[in-house]
Amino acid sequence: MTETTPGHLAPELLELLLEVALDLTGTFAPEERYRRLVRAVRHALPCDAAVLLRRSGDDLVVLASHG
């Protein structure tokens, strides 16, 4: 990913953010939306794995994971 300066986002980051926004507002089933969000996080951040959790009472429920 290209380095950015304050107030300026790299074109790759803007493209990724647009993709995430479109996915979140699209007509996908929730499971597919969550999977796409996790994929975008893994693309944006250097990591081996990512997980999306929902709090249910005192528990955390896995909505999507990869890695």
RADA-V638741 format. One record per residue. N is the residue number from 0. RES is the residue in one letter. NEAR is the number of other C-alpha atoms within 12 Angstrom. Layout:
n=[N & N]
res=[RES & RES]
near=[NEAR & NEAR]
This chain:
n=[0 & 1 & 2 & 3 & 4 & 5 & 6 & 7 & 8 & 9 & 10 & 11 & 12 & 13 & 14 & 15 & 16 & 17 & 18 & 19 & 20 & 21 & 22 & 23 & 24 & 25 & 26 & 27 & 28 & 29 & 30 & 31 & 32 & 33 & 34 & 35 & 36 & 37 & 38 & 39 & 40 & 41 & 42 & 43 & 44 & 45 & 46 & 47 & 48 & 49 & 50 & 51 & 52 & 53 & 54 & 55 & 56 & 57 & 58 & 59 & 60 & 61 & 62 & 63 & 64 & 65 & 66]
res=[M & T & E & T & T & P & G & H & L & A & P & E & L & L & E & L & L & L & E & V & A & L & D & L & T & G & T & F & A & P & E & E & R & Y & R & R & L & V & R & A & V & R & H & A & L & P & C & D & A & A & V & L & L & R & R & S & G & D & D & L & V & V & L & A & S & H & G]
near=[15 & 12 & 11 & 13 & 8 & 7 & 6 & 12 & 16 & 17 & 14 & 18 & 21 & 17 & 17 & 24 & 20 & 17 & 22 & 24 & 16 & 17 & 24 & 22 & 16 & 16 & 11 & 15 & 13 & 16 & 18 & 18 & 24 & 28 & 27 & 31 & 33 & 30 & 28 & 32 & 27 & 21 & 23 & 23 & 15 & 13 & 15 & 15 & 17 & 25 & 24 & 24 & 17 & 14 & 11 & 10 & 7 & 7 & 9 & 13 & 14 & 18 & 22 & 24 & 23 & 21 & 14]
